[in-house]
Amino acid sequence: MRWKLQFVLIAIVIQIVRSQNDQDSEAEVETDFGSKTELAFFTKLYDSNLRKMVKIKNNSSDPCEDFYAHACGNFDRELEENPDDFLPPYLYNKQDRMDFFSSEVGNFETIVGKLISQLYEECRKRGEGNVFGGTSKTTQWERLLEEIPFLARHEQVLSSWPFLRHQWERRQLNGQLNWIVLSAQLAAHGLPTLLRIYFALDTIYVTPMEDLPCPSMEEFKSSLSDVLKGRHHQAAHIIAHEMRVLCRGMRGELPLARSLTRNGRTTTQRPSQEQLILDENTKDYFQLFFAELNFSKEQLEMARKFPLDVPKISQAWEALRQTEPRIVYNYVMWQAKEQLRYPDCYKISEEFERLLHSEYWQWHVLSPHLTRDVALAAYQLHTTRFQKIRRASLSRRDWYGHLWPASVEKKELQVARILQTHAQNYLNITELNENYGGLGFANNSFHGNLLLLRKAQLRHSFASPYVDEEDVNQPPYFLRHFLHFVLLSLHRPTYHYYATQGLELWRQSGLLLDTDGRYTAMDCLERQSLQHYDAELAPIYRPLGSEEVAETFHFYRSFQYSLRDYHFWLQGERFAFAETAVLQFFGLDPQKVLFYAVAQQLCNRQTEIFAAQLNRGYMNMPEFQEAFKCEAEKPMNPSSRCMINMCE
């Protein structure tokens, strides 16, 4: 495994040197480590980002005078020279994942992967909101009516949507179009409009629409401009007004009329927080919804049911009861139309992330670049230090840790074992194939297929335990970060990972917070400002507010741990020699490179705030002084330093 990594990194050095001699050659050049094409995906981006780092820093500016100004000195010039394809380096990790997904999606091999691949390709074909697409021949509304089966059945009538009262009555649409049926069908296809119903294992949750859309009149009219083109200008105003009154009533912003008995008392019961009172409308809605999902009677009876915020649900459905069916139908259809715009095709990879992860875990598209064992070993080394300190910290912070510290400080986290177990349960390819294998996608039907996949995903969630993907104690957290780590490693140098996700991991960990340390740092940094600040000669010592001190304190400690992780990585994988050789080629070295990488994340972003945070953090670090060896009189080497990390 070690030799595999060494071979890859030696190949990187060879490839970079060769690229200097023959950048224009496109021929296949065979080496002992594989063809030029096989290495190009990795080395071209590695080379590109190192070159960008060197171009952005200003060598005529002394790093010991103002490091932020030195590291970001040529940022604006580089941006002007490359306005079309320039991205601030080391900032958009998401861009790397998107690039890999879009380049490899056509090579997916699993059943669920092929579904995602077909959906993405059909999304791109629409030519809507995608830089690679052309002009669409049909409007979005026409495509919805063609591609979604339960809308296609009413295509002729819906071609005149949205409906005014005289249209509704003249065509006798009350008997043809039913807002309860439409809303239930949309909800069962993962498109909630009036209620939000979601599942965990054998559990049903019913909640109000917290984000029920209710734009202004002008925004309503603007969103209807494509379907009302050629109709009387007053139609947009009338329909927008009706829908706005409805949505405001559902949100509780308008008073509702109450049905009264002869003695003047209201007939509406006040629901409790726990019990949802079902009228005929809600009964019909739920029956249609669950029938669409093909749940058995036994499944529904055995499932636990949790209505959340019952008064708010009741308020919304009271507003529906008091509104003409025509207006409700218009509003439900408008919501569906707006939600199905899907302007960015990359959203498919985010919406169906579980399916994408199952494809990646099978390693079909990653195998040409590195093996899973090597990737797991690399990520294991990354997580080791963090988990070790986390456990040591936890063992000191609770009674259990005081009594049985040895049981808390267990062996190092076995990432490979955890991910294998999680993949076997949560990414079980057999289970996914059973749930998604028979969907029957239609060709050239993006919206219809999108709703089919959403419906399958919703139904599958009823048989899956709830998983909190943001919980650092849960396997999905590590799976997501592991896959991000792998894709990032393919696109960027190793130090980039520690300049972004590694740094962020420490900043969010909560393990570096220390009240005494913060106040000690505040006092020390204040005295440092009083001693050295000069608006002309030493502006980097400007006084800091209390929040800026807190951020500087947190940044200092997070950066130090991220820097130690990077050095630990190099030592653990025994390829520091290769990393050093690559960096030296660009006039860099492993001691300095992370200082530049982190600084250049912050270029051109709230310069006054980030420059102060970064400079004051760096100047007080022994590691910075060791790397840059600033002379005693330089601003980045103060005579007395605030050893922020020693304030505990």
VEXDREN-2710 file (C-alpha; in Angstrom, 1 decimal):
% VEXDREN-2710
k/r/px/py/pz
1/MET/0.0/0.0/0.0
2/ARG/2.8/2.4/0.9
3/TRP/4.6/1.6/-2.3
4/LYS/1.5/2.3/-4.3
5/LEU/1.3/5.8/-2.9
6/GLN/5.0/6.3/-3.4
7/PHE/4.7/5.2/-7.0
8/VAL/1.9/7.7/-7.5
9/LEU/3.8/10.6/-6.0
10/ILE/7.0/9.8/-7.8
11/ALA/5.0/9.7/-11.0
12/ILE/3.6/13.1/-10.2
13/VAL/7.1/14.5/-10.0
14/ILE/8.1/12.9/-13.3
15/GLN/4.9/14.1/-14.9
16/ILE/5.4/17.7/-13.8
17/VAL/9.0/17.8/-15.0
18/ARG/8.0/16.3/-18.3
19/SER/5.1/18.8/-18.7
20/GLN/7.7/21.6/-18.6
21/ASN/9.5/20.1/-21.6
22/ASP/6.5/19.1/-23.7
23/GLN/3.3/20.9/-22.7
24/ASP/1.8/20.8/-26.2
25/SER/2.3/17.1/-26.9
26/GLU/-0.9/15.2/-26.9
27/ALA/0.6/11.8/-27.7
28/GLU/0.4/8.8/-25.4
29/VAL/3.7/8.5/-23.5
30/GLU/4.2/5.1/-21.8
31/THR/6.1/5.1/-18.5
32/ASP/6.8/2.5/-15.9
33/PHE/3.8/3.9/-13.9
34/GLY/1.2/4.0/-16.7
35/SER/0.3/6.2/-19.6
36/LYS/0.3/10.0/-19.6
37/THR/-3.5/9.9/-20.0
38/GLU/-3.9/7.9/-16.8
39/LEU/-1.8/10.4/-14.8
40/ALA/-3.2/13.6/-16.5
41/PHE/-6.4/13.7/-14.4
42/PHE/-4.4/13.9/-11.2
43/THR/-1.2/15.8/-12.2
44/LYS/-2.7/18.5/-14.4
45/LEU/-4.8/19.9/-11.6
46/TYR/-2.0/19.4/-9.1
47/ASP/0.3/21.4/-11.4
48/SER/-2.4/24.0/-12.2
49/ASN/-3.1/24.8/-8.5
50/LEU/0.5/25.0/-7.5
51/ARG/1.1/27.4/-10.4
52/LYS/-1.9/29.4/-9.3
53/MET/-0.6/29.6/-5.8
54/VAL/2.8/30.9/-7.0
55/LYS/1.2/33.5/-9.3
56/ILE/-1.1/34.9/-6.7
57/LYS/1.5/35.5/-4.0
58/ASN/3.6/38.7/-4.6
59/ASN/7.3/38.0/-4.2
60/SER/8.2/41.6/-4.2
61/SER/6.2/42.0/-1.0
62/ASP/8.0/40.9/2.2
63/PRO/6.0/38.1/4.0
64/CYS/7.4/39.4/7.3
65/GLU/5.9/42.8/6.7
66/ASP/2.3/41.8/6.0
67/PHE/1.8/38.1/5.2
68/TYR/-1.8/38.5/3.9
69/ALA/-0.7/41.2/1.5
70/HIS/2.2/39.1/0.4
71/ALA/0.1/35.9/-0.1
72/CYS/-2.8/37.7/-1.9
73/GLY/-0.7/40.4/-3.6
74/ASN/-1.4/39.3/-7.2
75/PHE/-4.9/38.0/-6.8
76/ASP/-6.7/40.9/-8.6
77/ARG/-4.2/40.8/-11.5
78/GLU/-4.6/37.0/-11.9
79/LEU/-8.4/37.5/-11.8
80/GLU/-8.2/40.1/-14.6
81/GLU/-5.9/37.9/-16.8
82/ASN/-8.2/34.9/-16.5
83/PRO/-11.7/36.3/-15.9
84/ASP/-13.6/33.3/-17.6
85/ASP/-12.1/30.3/-15.9
86/PHE/-10.5/31.8/-12.7
87/LEU/-11.8/30.5/-9.4
88/PRO/-10.3/31.6/-6.1
89/PRO/-8.0/28.6/-5.3
90/TYR/-8.7/26.4/-2.3
91/LEU/-12.1/27.9/-1.8
92/TYR/-14.7/25.9/-3.8
93/ASN/-14.3/22.3/-2.7
94/LYS/-17.8/21.7/-4.2
95/GLN/-16.5/22.6/-7.6
96/ASP/-14.1/19.6/-7.5
97/ARG/-17.0/17.2/-6.6
98/MET/-19.1/18.7/-9.4
99/ASP/-16.3/18.4/-12.0
100/PHE/-15.8/14.8/-11.1
101/PHE/-19.5/13.9/-11.1
102/SER/-20.1/15.6/-14.4
103/SER/-17.1/13.9/-16.1
104/GLU/-17.8/10.4/-14.7
105/VAL/-21.6/10.2/-14.5
106/GLY/-21.7/8.5/-17.9
107/ASN/-19.5/5.7/-16.6
108/PHE/-21.7/4.7/-13.6
109/GLU/-22.3/0.9/-13.5
110/THR/-24.7/0.1/-10.7
111/ILE/-28.5/0.1/-11.2
112/VAL/-29.0/3.2/-9.1
113/GLY/-25.9/4.8/-10.7
114/LYS/-27.4/4.3/-14.2
115/LEU/-30.7/5.9/-13.0
116/ILE/-28.8/9.0/-11.9
117/SER/-26.8/9.0/-15.1
118/GLN/-29.9/8.9/-17.3
119/LEU/-31.6/11.6/-15.2
120/TYR/-28.6/13.9/-15.4
121/GLU/-28.3/13.4/-19.2
122/GLU/-32.0/14.2/-19.7
123/CYS/-31.6/17.3/-17.4
124/ARG/-28.8/18.5/-19.6
125/LYS/-30.8/17.9/-22.8
126/ARG/-33.4/20.4/-21.7
127/GLY/-31.0/23.3/-22.4
128/GLU/-32.5/25.1/-19.4
129/GLY/-30.3/27.0/-17.0
130/ASN/-27.2/25.0/-18.0
131/VAL/-24.1/26.6/-19.6
132/PHE/-23.7/23.6/-21.8
133/GLY/-27.2/23.5/-23.1
134/GLY/-28.8/25.2/-26.1
135/THR/-32.1/26.9/-26.6
136/SER/-35.1/24.7/-25.6
137/LYS/-37.7/24.1/-28.3
138/THR/-40.6/23.6/-25.8
139/THR/-41.4/25.6/-22.7
140/GLN/-41.1/24.2/-19.2
141/TRP/-44.8/24.1/-18.8
142/GLU/-45.3/22.1/-22.0
143/ARG/-42.6/19.6/-20.9
144/LEU/-44.4/19.1/-17.6
145/LEU/-47.6/18.3/-19.4
146/GLU/-45.9/15.9/-21.7
147/GLU/-43.6/14.1/-19.2
148/ILE/-45.7/13.7/-16.0
149/PRO/-48.3/11.0/-16.5
150/PHE/-50.9/12.3/-14.1
151/LEU/-50.7/15.7/-15.7
152/ALA/-50.6/14.3/-19.3
153/ARG/-54.0/12.8/-18.7
154/HIS/-55.4/16.3/-18.5
155/GLU/-53.1/17.9/-21.0
156/GLN/-55.8/19.5/-23.2
157/VAL/-57.5/21.1/-20.3
158/LEU/-54.3/22.2/-18.5
159/SER/-53.0/23.9/-21.6
160/SER/-55.3/26.8/-20.5
161/TRP/-54.0/26.8/-16.9
162/PRO/-54.1/28.9/-14.7
163/PHE/-57.9/29.2/-14.5
164/LEU/-60.2/32.2/-14.0
165/ARG/-63.6/31.6/-12.5
166/HIS/-65.5/31.8/-15.9
167/GLN/-63.2/29.2/-17.4
168/TRP/-63.6/26.9/-14.5
169/GLU/-67.4/27.1/-14.6
170/ARG/-67.8/27.1/-18.3
171/ARG/-65.7/24.0/-18.7
172/GLN/-67.2/22.4/-15.6
173/LEU/-63.7/21.6/-14.3
174/ASN/-65.0/20.9/-10.8
175/GLY/-65.7/17.4/-12.0
176/GLN/-62.5/16.9/-13.9
177/LEU/-59.8/18.5/-11.8
178/ASN/-59.4/17.9/-8.0
179/TRP/-56.8/19.8/-5.9
180/ILE/-56.8/17.0/-3.3
181/VAL/-55.9/14.3/-5.9
182/LEU/-53.3/16.6/-7.5
183/SER/-51.7/17.5/-4.2
184/ALA/-51.6/13.9/-2.9
185/GLN/-50.1/12.7/-6.2
186/LEU/-47.4/15.4/-6.1
187/ALA/-46.6/14.7/-2.4
188/ALA/-46.3/11.0/-3.0
189/HIS/-43.8/11.8/-5.8
190/GLY/-41.6/13.8/-3.3
191/LEU/-43.1/17.2/-4.1
192/PRO/-45.0/18.5/-1.1
193/THR/-47.4/21.4/-1.6
194/LEU/-49.9/21.6/1.3
195/LEU/-48.5/19.2/3.9
196/ARG/-45.1/17.7/4.4
197/ILE/-45.1/13.9/5.1
198/TYR/-41.9/12.1/5.6
199/PHE/-40.7/8.8/7.0
200/ALA/-38.2/7.0/9.1
201/LEU/-38.2/3.2/9.7
202/ASP/-41.9/2.3/10.2
203/THR/-42.6/5.9/11.3
204/ILE/-44.8/8.5/9.7
205/TYR/-44.3/12.3/10.4
206/VAL/-46.9/14.9/9.3
207/THR/-45.9/18.5/9.6
208/PRO/-47.2/21.8/8.2
209/MET/-45.3/23.4/5.3
210/GLU/-42.8/25.6/7.2
211/ASP/-41.6/27.2/4.0
212/LEU/-45.0/27.5/2.3
213/PRO/-44.2/29.9/-0.6
214/CYS/-46.0/33.2/-0.6
215/PRO/-44.3/35.8/-2.8
216/SER/-45.4/39.3/-3.4
217/MET/-48.0/40.1/-6.1
218/GLU/-45.4/41.2/-8.5
219/GLU/-43.4/38.0/-7.9
220/PHE/-46.5/35.9/-8.5
221/LYS/-47.2/37.7/-11.7
222/SER/-43.6/37.4/-12.9
223/SER/-43.6/33.6/-12.3
224/LEU/-46.8/33.3/-14.3
225/SER/-45.6/35.4/-17.3
226/ASP/-44.7/32.4/-19.4
227/VAL/-48.1/30.6/-19.0
228/LEU/-50.2/33.8/-19.3
229/LYS/-48.5/35.1/-22.4
230/GLY/-51.1/36.5/-24.8
231/ARG/-53.9/36.6/-22.2
232/HIS/-55.6/39.7/-20.8
233/HIS/-53.2/41.6/-18.6
234/GLN/-55.8/41.6/-15.8
235/ALA/-55.7/37.8/-15.6
236/ALA/-52.3/37.8/-14.0
237/HIS/-53.4/40.3/-11.4
238/ILE/-56.6/38.4/-10.4
239/ILE/-54.9/35.0/-10.2
240/ALA/-51.9/36.4/-8.3
241/HIS/-54.1/38.1/-5.8
242/GLU/-56.2/35.0/-5.2
243/MET/-53.2/32.8/-4.6
244/ARG/-51.6/35.3/-2.3
245/VAL/-54.7/35.5/-0.2
246/LEU/-54.8/31.7/0.1
247/CYS/-51.1/31.2/1.0
248/ARG/-51.3/34.0/3.6
249/GLY/-54.4/32.4/5.1
250/MET/-52.6/29.1/5.3
251/ARG/-49.6/30.7/7.0
252/GLY/-51.9/32.3/9.6
253/GLU/-51.3/35.9/8.4
254/LEU/-55.0/36.5/7.7
255/PRO/-58.1/36.0/9.9
256/LEU/-60.3/33.1/8.9
257/ALA/-64.1/33.1/8.8
258/ARG/-65.7/30.7/11.2
259/SER/-68.8/28.6/10.5
260/LEU/-71.4/29.5/13.1
261/THR/-74.4/27.6/14.6
262/ARG/-77.7/29.3/15.3
263/ASN/-76.7/30.4/18.8
264/GLY/-73.6/32.1/17.3
265/ARG/-71.0/29.7/18.6
266/THR/-68.3/28.3/16.3
267/THR/-68.6/24.7/15.2
268/THR/-64.9/24.2/14.7
269/GLN/-63.2/22.1/17.4
270/ARG/-59.9/23.3/18.8
271/PRO/-57.4/20.6/18.2
272/SER/-54.9/19.5/20.8
273/GLN/-51.2/19.5/20.1
274/GLU/-51.2/15.7/19.7
275/GLN/-54.4/14.9/17.9
276/LEU/-55.0/15.8/14.3
277/ILE/-58.7/16.1/13.6
278/LEU/-59.4/14.7/10.1
279/ASP/-62.2/16.2/8.0
280/GLU/-63.3/14.8/4.6
281/ASN/-60.6/16.7/2.7
282/THR/-57.7/15.5/4.9
283/LYS/-59.0/11.9/5.0
284/ASP/-59.2/11.9/1.2
285/TYR/-55.7/13.4/1.0
286/PHE/-54.1/10.8/3.2
287/GLN/-55.9/7.8/1.5
288/LEU/-54.8/9.0/-1.9
289/PHE/-51.3/9.7/-0.7
290/PHE/-50.6/6.3/0.8
291/ALA/-52.4/4.5/-2.0
292/GLU/-50.1/6.1/-4.5
293/LEU/-47.1/4.8/-2.5
294/ASN/-48.6/1.3/-2.4
295/PHE/-48.3/0.8/1.3
296/SER/-50.1/-2.2/2.6
297/LYS/-52.8/-1.8/5.3
298/GLU/-50.6/-3.7/7.7
299/GLN/-47.7/-1.4/7.1
300/LEU/-49.9/1.7/7.9
301/GLU/-51.5/0.2/10.9
302/MET/-48.2/-0.9/12.5
303/ALA/-46.4/2.3/11.8
304/ARG/-46.0/5.0/14.5
305/LYS/-47.6/8.3/13.6
306/PHE/-46.4/11.7/14.7
307/PRO/-48.4/14.8/13.7
308/LEU/-46.2/17.8/14.5
309/ASP/-47.6/21.3/15.2
310/VAL/-51.2/20.2/14.9
311/PRO/-52.7/23.8/15.4
312/LYS/-50.7/25.1/12.4
313/ILE/-51.8/22.1/10.2
314/SER/-55.4/22.8/11.3
315/GLN/-55.1/26.5/10.5
316/ALA/-53.8/25.8/7.0
317/TRP/-56.5/23.3/6.2
318/GLU/-59.2/25.6/7.6
319/ALA/-58.0/28.1/5.0
320/LEU/-58.3/25.5/2.3
321/ARG/-61.8/24.6/3.2
322/GLN/-62.8/28.2/2.9
323/THR/-61.3/28.7/-0.6
324/GLU/-62.7/27.9/-4.0
325/PRO/-61.4/24.6/-5.4
326/ARG/-60.3/26.5/-8.5
327/ILE/-57.9/28.8/-6.5
328/VAL/-56.4/25.9/-4.5
329/TYR/-55.8/24.0/-7.7
330/ASN/-54.1/27.0/-9.3
331/TYR/-51.9/27.4/-6.2
332/VAL/-50.9/23.7/-6.0
333/MET/-50.1/23.6/-9.7
334/TRP/-48.1/26.8/-9.4
335/GLN/-46.0/25.3/-6.5
336/ALA/-45.3/22.2/-8.6
337/LYS/-44.3/24.3/-11.6
338/GLU/-41.9/26.4/-9.5
339/GLN/-40.4/23.5/-7.7
340/LEU/-39.8/21.6/-10.9
341/ARG/-37.7/24.3/-12.6
342/TYR/-34.5/22.5/-11.6
343/PRO/-32.1/25.1/-13.0
344/ASP/-28.9/23.3/-11.9
345/CYS/-28.4/19.7/-13.1
346/TYR/-25.7/19.1/-10.5
347/LYS/-28.5/19.2/-7.8
348/ILE/-29.3/15.6/-8.9
349/SER/-26.1/14.5/-7.2
350/GLU/-27.1/16.3/-4.0
351/GLU/-30.7/15.3/-3.9
352/PHE/-29.9/11.6/-4.5
353/GLU/-26.6/11.6/-2.5
354/ARG/-27.3/8.2/-0.9
355/LEU/-27.5/6.6/-4.4
356/LEU/-24.5/8.5/-5.6
357/HIS/-22.5/7.3/-2.6
358/SER/-23.5/3.7/-3.2
359/GLU/-22.2/4.1/-6.8
360/TYR/-18.9/5.7/-5.6
361/TRP/-18.5/3.0/-2.9
362/GLN/-18.6/0.3/-5.6
363/TRP/-15.4/2.1/-6.8
364/HIS/-16.1/1.7/-10.6
365/VAL/-15.3/5.2/-11.5
366/LEU/-12.6/5.7/-8.9
367/SER/-10.5/2.6/-9.6
368/PRO/-8.6/4.1/-12.5
369/HIS/-7.2/6.7/-10.1
370/LEU/-6.6/4.9/-6.9
371/THR/-7.6/1.8/-5.0
372/ARG/-10.1/1.8/-2.2
373/ASP/-7.6/0.3/0.3
374/VAL/-5.2/3.1/-0.4
375/ALA/-7.9/5.7/0.0
376/LEU/-9.1/4.2/3.3
377/ALA/-5.6/4.1/4.6
378/ALA/-5.0/7.7/3.7
379/TYR/-8.3/8.8/5.3
380/GLN/-7.5/6.7/8.4
381/LEU/-4.4/8.7/8.9
382/HIS/-6.3/11.9/8.6
383/THR/-8.8/11.0/11.2
384/THR/-6.4/9.4/13.7
385/ARG/-5.2/12.6/15.4
386/PHE/-8.6/14.3/15.5
387/GLN/-10.2/11.3/17.1
388/LYS/-7.4/10.7/19.6
389/ILE/-7.6/14.3/20.9
390/ARG/-11.4/14.2/20.8
391/ARG/-11.5/11.0/23.0
392/ALA/-8.9/12.4/25.4
393/SER/-10.9/15.6/25.7
394/LEU/-14.2/13.7/26.2
395/SER/-12.6/11.6/28.9
396/ARG/-11.9/14.7/30.9
397/ARG/-15.2/16.3/30.5
398/ASP/-17.8/14.0/32.0
399/TRP/-18.2/11.8/35.0
400/TYR/-17.9/8.6/33.0
401/GLY/-14.5/9.7/31.7
402/HIS/-13.3/10.6/35.2
403/LEU/-14.3/7.1/36.6
404/TRP/-13.3/5.0/33.6
405/PRO/-11.0/6.9/31.4
406/ALA/-9.6/3.8/29.8
407/SER/-13.0/2.7/28.5
408/VAL/-13.4/6.1/26.8
409/GLU/-9.9/6.3/25.4
410/LYS/-10.2/3.2/23.3
411/LYS/-8.0/2.2/20.3
412/GLU/-7.9/4.6/17.4
413/LEU/-11.0/4.9/15.3
414/GLN/-11.1/2.2/12.7
415/VAL/-12.5/4.2/9.8
416/ALA/-12.3/1.3/7.3
417/ARG/-14.3/-1.0/9.6
418/ILE/-16.9/1.6/10.3
419/LEU/-17.3/2.5/6.6
420/GLN/-17.5/-1.1/5.6
421/THR/-20.2/-1.8/8.2
422/HIS/-22.2/1.3/7.2
423/ALA/-21.9/0.4/3.5
424/GLN/-23.2/-3.1/4.2
425/ASN/-26.3/-1.7/6.0
426/TYR/-27.1/1.8/4.7
427/LEU/-25.5/1.4/1.2
428/ASN/-26.6/-2.2/0.8
429/ILE/-26.5/-2.5/-3.0
430/THR/-28.9/-5.5/-2.9
431/GLU/-31.5/-3.6/-1.0
432/LEU/-31.1/-0.5/-3.2
433/ASN/-31.5/-2.7/-6.3
434/GLU/-34.8/-4.1/-4.9
435/ASN/-36.2/-0.7/-4.3
436/TYR/-35.0/1.1/-7.4
437/GLY/-34.6/-1.8/-9.9
438/GLY/-38.1/-1.7/-11.5
439/LEU/-38.8/2.0/-11.9
440/GLY/-39.1/1.9/-15.7
441/PHE/-37.7/5.2/-16.7
442/ALA/-39.1/6.6/-19.9
443/ASN/-36.7/8.0/-22.5
444/ASN/-36.5/11.8/-22.9
445/SER/-38.7/12.4/-19.9
446/PHE/-36.7/14.3/-17.3
447/HIS/-39.5/15.5/-15.1
448/GLY/-41.5/12.3/-15.2
449/ASN/-38.3/10.3/-14.3
450/LEU/-37.3/12.8/-11.6
451/LEU/-40.7/12.3/-9.9
452/LEU/-40.4/8.5/-10.2
453/LEU/-37.0/8.5/-8.5
454/ARG/-38.2/10.9/-5.8
455/LYS/-41.2/8.6/-5.2
456/ALA/-39.0/5.5/-4.9
457/GLN/-36.7/7.4/-2.5
458/LEU/-39.6/8.5/-0.3
459/ARG/-41.0/4.9/-0.2
460/HIS/-37.5/3.5/0.6
461/SER/-37.2/5.9/3.6
462/PHE/-40.2/4.2/5.2
463/ALA/-38.0/1.0/5.4
464/SER/-34.8/2.8/6.4
465/PRO/-33.7/4.0/9.9
466/TYR/-33.2/7.7/10.4
467/VAL/-29.6/8.7/9.9
468/ASP/-28.2/12.1/11.0
469/GLU/-25.5/12.8/8.5
470/GLU/-24.1/15.7/10.5
471/ASP/-23.5/13.7/13.7
472/VAL/-19.8/13.2/14.0
473/ASN/-20.4/10.0/15.9
474/GLN/-22.3/8.4/13.0
475/PRO/-20.9/6.5/10.1
476/PRO/-22.6/8.7/7.4
477/TYR/-20.6/11.7/8.6
478/PHE/-17.3/9.8/8.0
479/LEU/-18.6/8.3/4.7
480/ARG/-19.4/11.7/3.2
481/HIS/-16.2/13.2/4.4
482/PHE/-14.2/10.2/3.2
483/LEU/-15.7/10.5/-0.3
484/HIS/-15.1/14.2/-0.4
485/PHE/-11.6/13.5/0.8
486/VAL/-11.0/11.1/-2.1
487/LEU/-12.4/13.4/-4.8
488/LEU/-10.5/16.3/-3.4
489/SER/-7.3/14.3/-3.3
490/LEU/-7.8/13.6/-7.0
491/HIS/-8.1/17.2/-7.9
492/ARG/-5.9/19.0/-5.4
493/PRO/-2.6/18.6/-3.5
494/THR/-2.8/17.0/-0.1
495/TYR/-2.1/20.3/1.6
496/HIS/-5.3/21.7/0.1
497/TYR/-7.3/19.2/2.1
498/TYR/-5.9/20.5/5.3
499/ALA/-6.3/24.1/4.2
500/THR/-10.0/23.6/3.7
501/GLN/-11.8/20.6/5.2
502/GLY/-9.1/19.8/7.8
503/LEU/-9.1/23.4/9.1
504/GLU/-12.9/23.5/9.1
505/LEU/-13.0/20.2/10.9
506/TRP/-11.0/21.6/13.8
507/ARG/-12.9/24.9/13.8
508/GLN/-16.2/23.1/14.1
509/SER/-15.1/20.5/16.6
510/GLY/-15.7/22.5/19.8
511/LEU/-12.6/20.9/21.3
512/LEU/-10.5/24.0/20.9
513/LEU/-12.8/26.4/22.9
514/ASP/-11.3/27.7/26.1
515/THR/-12.8/30.6/28.0
516/ASP/-9.6/31.4/30.0
517/GLY/-7.5/31.1/26.9
518/ARG/-9.8/33.5/25.1
519/TYR/-9.6/36.2/27.8
520/THR/-5.9/35.8/28.2
521/ALA/-5.5/36.2/24.4
522/MET/-7.8/39.2/24.5
523/ASP/-5.6/40.9/27.1
524/CYS/-2.3/39.9/25.3
525/LEU/-3.5/41.0/21.8
526/GLU/-4.7/44.3/23.3
527/ARG/-1.3/45.0/24.8
528/GLN/0.4/44.0/21.6
529/SER/-1.7/46.6/19.7
530/LEU/-0.9/49.3/22.2
531/GLN/2.8/48.5/22.0
532/HIS/3.2/48.3/18.2
533/TYR/0.3/49.9/16.4
534/ASP/1.1/52.7/14.0
535/ALA/-1.4/53.6/11.3
536/GLU/1.4/54.2/8.8
537/LEU/4.4/52.1/9.9
538/ALA/2.6/49.1/11.4
539/PRO/-1.1/49.0/10.4
540/ILE/-1.3/45.2/10.9
541/TYR/-1.3/45.8/14.7
542/ARG/-4.6/47.7/14.6
543/PRO/-6.8/47.1/17.7
544/LEU/-9.2/44.2/17.5
545/GLY/-12.7/44.0/18.8
546/SER/-13.7/41.3/21.3
547/GLU/-15.3/39.2/18.5
548/GLU/-12.2/39.6/16.3
549/VAL/-10.1/38.4/19.2
550/ALA/-12.3/35.4/19.7
551/GLU/-12.0/34.5/16.0
552/THR/-8.2/35.1/16.0
553/PHE/-7.9/32.8/19.0
554/HIS/-10.0/30.1/17.3
555/PHE/-8.2/30.5/14.0
556/TYR/-4.8/30.2/15.7
557/ARG/-5.6/26.9/17.4
558/SER/-7.5/25.4/14.4
559/PHE/-4.6/26.2/12.1
560/GLN/-2.0/24.7/14.4
561/TYR/-3.8/21.4/14.6
562/SER/-4.4/21.4/10.9
563/LEU/-0.7/22.1/10.3
564/ARG/0.2/19.2/12.7
565/ASP/-2.2/16.9/10.8
566/TYR/-0.5/17.8/7.5
567/HIS/2.9/17.0/8.9
568/PHE/1.6/13.9/10.5
569/TRP/0.1/12.8/7.2
570/LEU/3.5/13.3/5.5
571/GLN/5.3/11.3/8.1
572/GLY/2.7/8.6/8.4
573/GLU/2.6/7.9/4.7
574/ARG/6.4/8.1/4.3
575/PHE/6.1/10.3/1.1
576/ALA/7.4/13.6/2.5
577/PHE/10.3/13.2/0.2
578/ALA/8.1/13.2/-2.8
579/GLU/5.9/16.1/-1.6
580/THR/9.1/18.1/-0.9
581/ALA/10.4/17.4/-4.4
582/VAL/7.2/18.5/-6.0
583/LEU/6.9/21.7/-3.9
584/GLN/10.6/22.6/-4.4
585/PHE/10.0/22.6/-8.1
586/PHE/7.7/25.6/-7.5
587/GLY/9.9/27.3/-5.0
588/LEU/7.7/26.1/-2.0
589/ASP/8.3/23.7/0.8
590/PRO/6.0/21.7/3.3
591/GLN/6.8/24.1/6.1
592/LYS/5.4/27.1/4.2
593/VAL/2.8/25.7/1.8
594/LEU/-0.1/25.5/4.3
595/PHE/0.4/29.1/5.4
596/TYR/-0.1/30.2/1.8
597/ALA/-2.9/27.7/1.1
598/VAL/-5.0/29.0/4.1
599/ALA/-4.2/32.6/3.4
600/GLN/-5.3/32.3/-0.2
601/GLN/-8.7/30.9/0.8
602/LEU/-9.3/34.3/2.2
603/CYS/-8.1/36.5/-0.6
604/ASN/-10.6/39.2/-1.6
605/ARG/-13.0/38.2/1.1
606/GLN/-13.7/40.9/3.7
607/THR/-10.0/41.8/3.5
608/GLU/-9.9/44.1/6.6
609/ILE/-11.4/41.4/8.8
610/PHE/-9.5/38.3/7.5
611/ALA/-6.2/40.1/7.0
612/ALA/-6.2/41.1/10.7
613/GLN/-7.2/37.6/11.8
614/LEU/-4.6/35.9/9.7
615/ASN/-1.7/38.2/10.4
616/ARG/-2.3/38.4/14.1
617/GLY/-2.7/34.6/14.3
618/TYR/0.4/33.9/12.2
619/MET/2.7/36.4/13.9
620/ASN/2.1/34.7/17.2
621/MET/2.9/31.2/16.0
622/PRO/6.3/29.6/16.6
623/GLU/5.6/27.5/13.5
624/PHE/5.4/30.7/11.4
625/GLN/8.6/32.1/12.8
626/GLU/10.3/28.8/12.1
627/ALA/9.1/28.6/8.5
628/PHE/9.7/32.2/7.5
629/LYS/12.5/33.2/9.8
630/CYS/11.5/36.8/10.1
631/GLU/14.1/39.3/11.5
632/ALA/13.5/40.7/14.9
633/GLU/12.5/44.2/13.8
634/LYS/9.8/42.9/11.3
635/PRO/6.1/43.5/12.0
636/MET/5.3/39.7/11.6
637/ASN/7.9/39.0/14.4
638/PRO/6.9/41.0/17.4
639/SER/9.2/41.3/20.4
640/SER/6.6/39.7/22.7
641/ARG/4.2/37.1/21.4
642/CYS/0.9/35.9/22.6
643/MET/1.3/32.2/22.9
644/ILE/-2.4/31.7/22.4
645/ASN/-2.2/27.9/22.4
646/MET/-0.6/27.9/25.8
647/CYS/-3.4/29.8/27.5
648/GLU/-5.1/26.7/29.0
END
